[in-house]
Amino acid sequence: MSNVEYLGQSVDMLLGQEFLTWLWYRSETANKFKAGPDEEFSVFMEQRIVVQGGEGELIETASVSGAMSELREARLGLTTGKKVTRALIRLEQEPETWQLTLKAEDFSIGSLKTPKVEGGAEKDDDPDAIFFEKVYLLEKGLSFIDALYKEFLRLRLGSNWIEEVRDVQAWLYS
């Protein structure tokens, strides 16, 4: 955890908020990402998202959830300067799906659900195979998150960040 602060917030928190806000934007505008040369996947912001703005005693938080929610209230919060602090994210690589909650504060992952592991029905099936398949799926899901963050940092630390911020703002007000 970083002890470096900027305007009263930890740098980790700021980067996490920017990352989740950017990820929401990208999931709705250019939703194809690569985890490797032949590993394309998609990202979707799901039915729960938390946005937060302000500082100290003036912090305001809006949590939006609901089946088939369009997340309008959370998006409205972004237009007033709030940033995403927690999101339910779905990762897809046909036909498989991962779902997880990601917190901006410390990049912690909660409730990571992998695709269902088949097997174990036959008497001759290797009992370790199910375990290793589950570990493989966990690692694959985490590699997708790593690829997303790497793409974000490439943009964030590059010369095109100002242009990307303009694109995010245009998306917000569209």
GIZI-V367982 format. One record per residue. NEAR is the number of other ideal C-beta (glycine too) atoms within 8 Angstrom. Layout:
NEAR, NEAR
This chain:
5, 6, 5, 6, 8, 7, 5, 6, 9, 10, 10, 11, 10, 10, 9, 14, 13, 11, 12, 15, 12, 13, 15, 12, 12, 11, 11, 8, 8, 4, 10, 7, 13, 9, 11, 7, 4, 4, 10, 9, 12, 11, 15, 9, 12, 10, 8, 11, 15, 13, 14, 12, 10, 7, 7, 6, 3, 6, 9, 8, 8, 11, 7, 13, 7, 6, 4, 5, 8, 4, 9, 7, 8, 13, 9, 8, 11, 13, 8, 7, 6, 11, 13, 16, 13, 11, 14, 11, 13, 10, 14, 11, 10, 4, 3, 8, 8, 15, 11, 14, 11, 13, 11, 13, 9, 7, 9, 7, 9, 8, 6, 10, 6, 10, 7, 4, 9, 3, 9, 7, 4, 6, 3, 3, 10, 4, 7, 6, 10, 11, 8, 8, 10, 10, 8, 8, 13, 10, 8, 11, 13, 9, 11, 15, 12, 9, 13, 12, 9, 8, 9, 12, 8, 8, 11, 10, 6, 7, 3, 7, 10, 6, 7, 10, 8, 8, 10, 11, 8, 8, 10, 10, 6, 4
